[in-house]
């Protein structure tokens, strides 16, 4: 069970860092962000989560807000996985974690 919780937490952390890095690089690169190789790599990492956010959100949510929705949902998943990890570690004993 602990391995599953840690895997979910790790995936959320990687996706959160990719979306955050994409946002920061987008601010730094400006209009030329679409030609930046690192921006494109970060975009590919975060794409599945942005598509999931697009699927979940209603139609009136703007396309440019989908990465923010994905970031917030991943943040909630990360917090939930952290709480689950702490709860599980307390239950089985901190020494086993």
Short mmCIF file of the C-alpha atoms (twelve columns), coordinates in Angstrom:
data_MODEL
# 
_entry.id   MODEL 
# 
loop_
_atom_site.group_PDB 
_atom_site.id 
_atom_site.type_symbol 
_atom_site.label_atom_id 
_atom_site.label_alt_id 
_atom_site.label_comp_id 
_atom_site.label_asym_id 
_atom_site.label_seq_id 
_atom_site.Cartn_x 
_atom_site.Cartn_y 
_atom_site.Cartn_z 
_atom_site.pdbx_PDB_model_num 
ATOM 1  C CA . UNK A 1  0.000   0.000  0.000   1 
ATOM 2  C CA . UNK A 2  2.842   2.357  0.842   1 
ATOM 3  C CA . UNK A 3  4.378   1.794  -2.593  1 
ATOM 4  C CA . UNK A 4  1.133   2.782  -4.308  1 
ATOM 5  C CA . UNK A 5  0.836   5.936  -2.213  1 
ATOM 6  C CA . UNK A 6  4.456   6.852  -2.923  1 
ATOM 7  C CA . UNK A 7  3.994   6.251  -6.661  1 
ATOM 8  C CA . UNK A 8  0.934   8.510  -6.802  1 
ATOM 9  C CA . UNK A 9  2.758   11.184 -4.809  1 
ATOM 10 C CA . UNK A 10 5.819   10.950 -7.082  1 
ATOM 11 C CA . UNK A 11 3.780   11.255 -10.272 1 
ATOM 12 C CA . UNK A 12 1.980   14.276 -8.846  1 
ATOM 13 C CA . UNK A 13 5.285   15.881 -7.844  1 
ATOM 14 C CA . UNK A 14 6.837   15.378 -11.277 1 
ATOM 15 C CA . UNK A 15 3.768   16.761 -13.041 1 
ATOM 16 C CA . UNK A 16 3.560   19.728 -10.649 1 
ATOM 17 C CA . UNK A 17 7.211   20.606 -11.236 1 
ATOM 18 C CA . UNK A 18 6.776   20.258 -14.998 1 
ATOM 19 C CA . UNK A 19 3.746   22.568 -15.042 1 
ATOM 20 C CA . UNK A 20 5.459   25.074 -12.742 1 
ATOM 21 C CA . UNK A 21 8.632   24.987 -14.849 1 
ATOM 22 C CA . UNK A 22 6.585   25.441 -18.002 1 
ATOM 23 C CA . UNK A 23 4.906   28.498 -16.490 1 
ATOM 24 C CA . UNK A 24 8.199   30.064 -15.376 1 
ATOM 25 C CA . UNK A 25 9.867   29.347 -18.704 1 
ATOM 26 C CA . UNK A 26 6.847   30.792 -20.491 1 
ATOM 27 C CA . UNK A 27 7.291   33.996 -18.523 1 
ATOM 28 C CA . UNK A 28 10.987  34.160 -19.341 1 
ATOM 29 C CA . UNK A 29 10.750  33.198 -23.011 1 
ATOM 30 C CA . UNK A 30 7.682   35.292 -23.818 1 
ATOM 31 C CA . UNK A 31 6.359   34.900 -27.342 1 
ATOM 32 C CA . UNK A 32 9.227   32.615 -28.362 1 
ATOM 33 C CA . UNK A 33 8.231   29.905 -25.895 1 
ATOM 34 C CA . UNK A 34 6.823   27.651 -28.619 1 
ATOM 35 C CA . UNK A 35 10.291  27.336 -30.199 1 
ATOM 36 C CA . UNK A 36 12.070  26.653 -26.907 1 
ATOM 37 C CA . UNK A 37 13.121  23.006 -26.623 1 
ATOM 38 C CA . UNK A 38 12.884  22.851 -22.823 1 
ATOM 39 C CA . UNK A 39 9.421   24.415 -22.892 1 
ATOM 40 C CA . UNK A 40 8.310   21.755 -25.360 1 
ATOM 41 C CA . UNK A 41 9.693   18.961 -23.167 1 
ATOM 42 C CA . UNK A 42 7.907   20.326 -20.096 1 
ATOM 43 C CA . UNK A 43 4.749   20.710 -22.165 1 
ATOM 44 C CA . UNK A 44 4.904   17.030 -23.167 1 
ATOM 45 C CA . UNK A 45 5.327   15.957 -19.543 1 
ATOM 46 C CA . UNK A 46 2.324   17.980 -18.399 1 
ATOM 47 C CA . UNK A 47 0.113   17.299 -21.423 1 
ATOM 48 C CA . UNK A 48 -1.739  14.206 -20.037 1 
ATOM 49 C CA . UNK A 49 -2.750  16.124 -16.929 1 
ATOM 50 C CA . UNK A 50 -3.853  19.177 -18.898 1 
ATOM 51 C CA . UNK A 51 -5.953  16.920 -21.135 1 
ATOM 52 C CA . UNK A 52 -7.498  15.359 -18.042 1 
ATOM 53 C CA . UNK A 53 -8.275  18.833 -16.711 1 
ATOM 54 C CA . UNK A 54 -9.849  19.725 -20.066 1 
ATOM 55 C CA . UNK A 55 -12.024 16.617 -19.841 1 
ATOM 56 C CA . UNK A 56 -13.120 17.352 -16.267 1 
ATOM 57 C CA . UNK A 57 -13.840 21.076 -16.541 1 
ATOM 58 C CA . UNK A 58 -17.035 22.537 -17.994 1 
ATOM 59 C CA . UNK A 59 -17.020 23.992 -21.507 1 
ATOM 60 C CA . UNK A 60 -17.036 27.625 -20.373 1 
ATOM 61 C CA . UNK A 61 -13.549 27.324 -18.818 1 
ATOM 62 C CA . UNK A 62 -11.090 28.953 -21.188 1 
ATOM 63 C CA . UNK A 63 -8.427  26.846 -22.890 1 
ATOM 64 C CA . UNK A 64 -5.606  28.890 -21.383 1 
ATOM 65 C CA . UNK A 65 -6.840  28.086 -17.864 1 
ATOM 66 C CA . UNK A 66 -6.624  24.298 -18.263 1 
ATOM 67 C CA . UNK A 67 -2.963  24.132 -17.118 1 
ATOM 68 C CA . UNK A 68 -3.908  26.062 -13.975 1 
ATOM 69 C CA . UNK A 69 -6.799  23.678 -13.315 1 
ATOM 70 C CA . UNK A 70 -4.443  20.724 -13.829 1 
ATOM 71 C CA . UNK A 71 -1.920  22.287 -11.432 1 
ATOM 72 C CA . UNK A 72 -4.563  22.808 -8.751  1 
ATOM 73 C CA . UNK A 73 -5.950  19.278 -9.153  1 
ATOM 74 C CA . UNK A 74 -2.460  17.821 -8.954  1 
ATOM 75 C CA . UNK A 75 -1.857  19.903 -5.858  1 
ATOM 76 C CA . UNK A 76 -4.929  18.362 -4.262  1 
ATOM 77 C CA . UNK A 77 -3.781  14.877 -5.265  1 
ATOM 78 C CA . UNK A 78 -0.353  15.585 -3.772  1 
ATOM 79 C CA . UNK A 79 -1.852  16.811 -0.485  1 
ATOM 80 C CA . UNK A 80 -4.150  13.783 -0.362  1 
ATOM 81 C CA . UNK A 81 -1.254  11.401 -1.034  1 
ATOM 82 C CA . UNK A 82 0.827   13.105 1.645   1 
ATOM 83 C CA . UNK A 83 -1.974  12.775 4.191   1 
ATOM 84 C CA . UNK A 84 -2.469  9.130  3.190   1 
ATOM 85 C CA . UNK A 85 1.260   8.461  3.551   1 
ATOM 86 C CA . UNK A 86 1.390   10.029 7.001   1 
ATOM 87 C CA . UNK A 87 -1.700  8.112  8.094   1 
ATOM 88 C CA . UNK A 88 -0.342  4.839  6.757   1 
ATOM 89 C CA . UNK A 89 3.072   5.378  8.355   1 
ATOM 90 C CA . UNK A 90 1.497   6.146  11.721  1 
ATOM 91 C CA . UNK A 91 -0.643  3.023  11.433  1 
ATOM 92 C CA . UNK A 92 2.184   0.609  10.550  1 
ATOM 93 C CA . UNK A 93 4.873   2.350  12.553  1 
ATOM 94 C CA . UNK A 94 7.198   5.137  11.536  1 
ATOM 95 C CA . UNK A 95 10.214  2.800  11.633  1 
ATOM 96 C CA . UNK A 96 8.794   0.818  8.683   1 
ATOM 97 C CA . UNK A 97 8.431   3.897  6.509   1 
# 
